[in-house]
Amino acid sequence: MLILSRRTNEKIIIGANAEIIITILEDKFHRHQHPIRIGIEADENIPINRAEIYYRLKAEEKYADKN
């Protein structure tokens, strides 16, 4: 199980081509002061990334393809 912490409006992207995007809409319990924790279970072949990591990896792939 992968456990991630996210704050309101942050995203988690599941799948190599962003097939699933989870957005934290509101965190009433912590009043936006602390990130919430999310547990995700998936097969090993399904990548799960924080959005900022996903977009960085995609940019690196695009750069590598040009060179």
Residue, then its C-alpha position, 0 to 999 in steps of 0.5 A: m500500500l502506498i500512503l501519500s499526504r495531500r492538501t486541499n487542491e493537490k492531486i494524485i495521478i494513477g496510471a502511466n497516461a493519467e487514467i485516474i486523477i484524484t483531487i483533494l477537494e476539502d479537508k474539513f477535519h483539519r481545517h487545511q492546516h495539515p495534509i490528509r493521508i490517503g492509502i492506495e492499493a494497486d497492482e505493481n504495474i500501475p504507477i501512482n504519483r503525486a501530480e508534481i512528480y507525474y508532470r516532472l517525469k513526463a517533461e523529462e521523457k519529452y526532453a529525452d525524446k528530443n535528444 
